Amino acid sequence: MKNIARSLLEKAKRGRYAIPAFNISTLEQIRVVAEAAKKLKAPVIIETSEGEAGLITYEAASAAVSAWQ
């Protein structure tokens, strides 16, 4: 994953555009962000914090992102 993120960020830097990062705490938020990104054919970063890991685990977040890619 780190290599994919690095590649996306390097491409964005060369292209002089930003990749938005969304801090999520529910599966619904992941779904909405993933669906919008897919519709717009735009990369996004989905992140969660240690505090939010109590609401949604990293494993669940990762599985949801994979499901909606």
VENVEN-V516019 format. One record per pair of residues at least 24 apart in sequence whose C-alpha atoms are under 7 Angstrom apart, sorted by the first residue. I is the first residue (numbers start at 1). J is the second residue. Records with the same first field share a line. If there is no record, write none. Layout:
BEGIN
I=J, J
END
This chain:
BEGIN
19=43, 44, 45
20=44, 45
21=45, 46, 47
22=46, 47
23=47, 48
24=48
25=52, 55, 56
26=56
27=61, 64
30=64, 65
31=68
34=65, 68, 69
35=68
END
